[in-house]
Amino acid sequence: MRIVAEHLSYTYQPKSPFATRALDDVSLTIEEGEFFGILGHTGSGKSTFVQHLNGLLRLPPSRKRGKKSPPAPNEPKLLVGEFDLTQKKTDLRALRRRVGMVFQYPEYQLFAETVKEDVAFGLKNFSDKKLTAEETEKAVREALSVVGMEYDEVAEKSPFDLSGGQKRRVAIAGVVVTRPEVLVLDEPAAGLDPLGKREVMELLHRLHSTWCKTVIIVSHDMDEIAENCTRAAVFAEGKVRFCLPPAELFRHAEELTELGLDIPLTAKLCRALERRGVVLDCDFTTEDFIRKTLALMGGKP
């Protein structure tokens, strides 16, 4: 599913003294198959943007016009695959089956008595047909397996008896159980230690290669973006300031710093080397940085 947003704006509490413009004429395209990153400090508009992608926040319906009337200048447009989110009759249930949304700290949203009931909840809500018990169990079993958990070990357990990492996996399973084509995650590694972060990112890459065609992560962790994403969009004050592959994005270190953002450790090291007359052309992943540093020093990568 290709995502195309044009001239997208959104204001919280419009026509009130507390009106806040969260998105301001945003145009952004995310291609099918990308592992896409969205960056920005608090209040930049990044979370508001992704909540439009499965209709949690809605655009005003398109104004009716005659067949020969051209679109108004800067008329908002938001297409998620074949779903036109400016249309009043958009099938939101079908959209949410195909665009899964995992919020920050999703383990806090677990609620059912058993793991299998929690994972099955989204399936029952968004399925386009009534499933048999056997079909439901099969889908839940597969969803738990893809996030690295054994159905027979955890299905009957209370999700509240699991470890923090296991709870997060169960919460993710509850979203991917519908086999969405697009998976959106808000700060998927928030609150985890380095090992936990690595395991979550490995899980997302496994989902990307076998389960969900497109993965979109909202993050403030520059190293996370550099290591994992094909492209990343930088939001600031409701606008998209950059949309580039990480290898190009993090060469704009001064501009990112002015926006209140950091750069990856590898980018900082490259800048430090440049100040000493050593130019290292790498893509800012740790692997590429180490390989090219060793090559520069005459060592074997």
N, C-alpha and C positions, 0 to 999 in steps of 0.2 A: 504494500500500500504506500503510494507516494503521498507525502503531506505538503500541501501548498497553502501558505498563508500570505495574503496581500493586504496591505493597509489595515492591519488588525489593530484596533484600539479597544481599551476597556477601562471603565471608570467605576470604582466602588462607591456606593451611596451617591449616585448622581443627583443633581438638583438639591443637594443638602449642604449645610456648612462644613460637613466632613468629607465632601467629595475628594477622592484620591484617584488620580490618573495612573493606572498601573501599567498599561500598554499604550504606546503612542506611535501609531502608524508603522507597525511591525510587518515586514515582509521577509519571509524565510521559507526555504524549500528543503525538505528532508527526503532524500531518495530512498526507495525501497532497498533494504539490505545493508544500510549503514549501521554502524555502532556510533551513535551521535552523542555529543556532549553539550550540555547547556550550563554556562557559567554566569556568575553574577553575585554581587554581595546582597545582603538582605534588603528587600524592597526594590530590587532591580527589575522585577517583572517576570523572572524566569518561571516561578511556580504558577503564576497566573496564566502564562502562555500554555504550559503543558496541561493545565486543567481544562483548556478549551478542546484538547485533542480527542477526548471521549465525551464531550458535552456536559461536563460537570459545571462549567461556566458557558453560557450561551451568548452568541451574538444576536443583535436584533435582526429579525427577519428581513430579507431583501425587499426593497420597495418594488411594488408592481409597476411595470412600465409596458408600453406598447411593443409589439413585435419588432418594429423598425426603430425603436428608441435605443440609442446607444447607452451603455452603462454610465452612471454618473462618475465624474472624476474621483479617483481615490475611493471608490466604493469597496467596502470590506469584502474579502473573499477567504473562505477557509474550506479546503477540500482535503478529506482524509480518505484516500482511495476513491471509491465512487460516492462517498457520503459528502453531501454539501451541507455544511453546518450553518449556512445562512438561510436554509429552508426550514419553515416551521414544522413540516411533517417528517423531518429526519427520523429514521427508526433508531432511537437511542439504544434500545436493547440490543439490536443487531450490532451497532457500532461498538458497544462496550464488550460484547463477546469477542470482537476482533482487535480491540485496543485495550490492553490490560494496564491498570494503573496500580503501582505499589508506592504507598506513601512512606514518608520518613518514619522510622521505627515501626514497621508494620506489625511487629509482634505484639504491640499494645492493642491491636485491633482483634486479636484472637478472642473468641467468646464461647465456642461450643464445648460440650462436655467431653468430646473425644476428637482426636486429630482427624479421623476420617470424616466426621460430621463437619468440621471446620472447613476442610478442603472441598468437600462436596457442596458447600453452601453456594459458592459462586456458580458452580456448574448448574445447579437447579434453578438459580435465578435467571441465568442468561441463555440456557439451552433453548433451541427453537422447537424442541419436541419433548414429550414426557419420556424420561429415561427409566428403564427397568433397574432393579437393584443390581443386577449383574453388570449392566452398562455403566452404572455409577461407580461401582467398585473398581471396574477395569480402568476407568478414567482417573480415579483417585490414586490407584496403585501406580499408574504410569506417571502421574504428576509428582508423586512422592519420590519415585525412582529417579526422575530427571533432576531433582534437586539434591540427590544423594542420600535418600533415606529409605529404609526397608519398611515396606507396608506392614509385614507381619510383626515387626518389632514395635511399631509406634501407633498403628491404626486405632487401637482400643485405649491408648493412653490419653490422659488429660493433657492438652497442650501446655497447661500451666506447670506440669511436672517436668518439662523438658528444659534443657540448657538454653541460654540466650541465643546462641548460634542456631540451635535446632528450631527454636521458635521462629526465627526469621526465615528459615528454610520452609517451614510449614506455611507461613504467611505468603511467601512467594508461590508455593505450590497451589495455594488457594486462588491465586490470580491466573497462573499459567494453565490450570486444569482445563480451561476452555480453549486451549491452544490458540492464543491470540497471535495475530500476524505482527502486531506492534506491541512492544512491552516498554512502558515508561516507568522509571524508578526515580524517586526523589531521595537523594543522598543514600544510596543503597548500602554503603559501608559505614554510615554514621555510627559512632559509639563503639566500634569494634577495634580490637588490638591489631597489630600488623599482620599476624597470622590470619585472623578472622577476615580482615580486609582482602587479603590475597585469595582466600577461599571463596569469598563472595564474588570477586571479579572473575575467578576461574569458572564459577557456576554460571555467571552471566554470559561468558563466552561460549560455554557449552550449550546454553539455551539458544544463543544466537546462531550457532552452527547447526542445531538439530531441531529446534522447537519454534522459535520466533524469528521471523525474517529480519525485523528491524528492532534494535534496542536503543532507547534514548535514556541517558542518565543525566539527572540534575546534580551538580556537584560544585563544591567550592575547593576541592582538592586538586591542585594543578598537576601533581604527579599522577594522580588517578586518570586525569584526562589525557596526559601525554602518553601514558603507557597503554591506553586501551581504545581510544576513540579514532575513528577515521576522519571526522571533522568536529569542530566545536563552534558554537555561537556564544558570543559574549553579550549579555544584557546589561544595560546601565540606564537608569532613569526611564525605564519603559521602552527603550529603543535597542535595536541590535547594532552594536558598534563594530563587531567583527564576526565573520563566519569563514573559518579557514581550517585546513588540516593543522594538527598540533605543531608539526615541523615548521610551519610558516607562522602560526599564531604567536608562538612564544618568542619569536624574533622581535615582537613589538613590546619589549619589556617595559620601556618607559611609559608607553600609553596605558598598558595594563596596570602599572603601578599607580598612575594618576586616577584610574577608575577604582582604586582601592583593592586591587587584586594582586596576588603574588604570582611568581613564575616557578616552574619545577626546579628542583635541586640541580638537575643536570644543566638546565639553562643558566642557572647562577654560576655553575662551575665553568661553563663555556665562556660566559662574560668575563669571569676572573682570568681565564687563560688568555682571552683576547687582549685584556689590558697589559698582559705581559708579552704580547706579540705572537701568541700561539693561536692560530685559527683552527678550530675543530668543527667541521661541517657534519653535524649529526642530527638525527630526528628527535632528539631529547628523550628517547626511551633509554632506560638504564643499560639494556643489552647493547644498543648501538653505541652509546657513550663509552662503555668499557672497551668494546671491540676497537673503536677508532682511536681511543687513547693508547691502548696497547700497540696498535699499528704505528702510531706516531712515535712511540718510544722504541720502536724496533722489536717489540716482543711479538709473540704469536697470539692471535685472538683465540 
